Amino acid sequence: MSSVQFPLVIAQAAPGGGFMDTLPLLLGVLALMYFVILRPQQKQAKEQQALLSSLKKGDDVITSAGIIGKITAVLDDKFVQVEIATGTKVRMLKSSVQARVNVEAAKADSAEPKKEEK
């Protein structure tokens, strides 16, 4: 039997490499995370804060629990009173209001008869 010997190759680091080579990649990943995750989240938080600060008596709203009602009073910076049924008023946090809704448009959409297709 003949023994075959393979030469031992030792990888040498390039001079001046290391962290400086990976820095552009790291900065690119951080910039991507900012534009994909953080920026839209900040924009959504600003829109929600603008909605909460503009709530007034008579607005039709939907809560985070899915309850649709009409604001009957803005009690202070944190609370509103919402009428969820005739004569049923609840006090809730402003932060639980998800959006304004147009109840009349929703009623009109549901009142239209659906046509059957053949």
QUIBELDA-V339371 format. One line per field, one symbol per residue. phi: phi as a letter, one per 20 degrees, with the letter a starting at -180 (. if undefined). burial: I if it has 9 or more other C-alpha atoms within 8 Angstrom, else O. Layout:
# QUIBELDA-V339371
phi: ???
burial: ???
This chain:
# QUIBELDA-V339371
phi: .deddefeddfdfffmenfffegffffffffffffedffffffffffffffffefbgnfecdefenedbdfdadfafdccdceebgnddcebfffeeeaecdffffffffeffeeeed
burial: OOOOOOOOOOOOOOOOOOOOOOOOOOOOOOOOIIIOOIIIOOOOOOOIOOIIOOOOIOIIIIIOOOOIIIIIIIOOOOIIIIIIOOOOIOOIIIOIIIOOOOOOOOOOOOOOOOOOOO
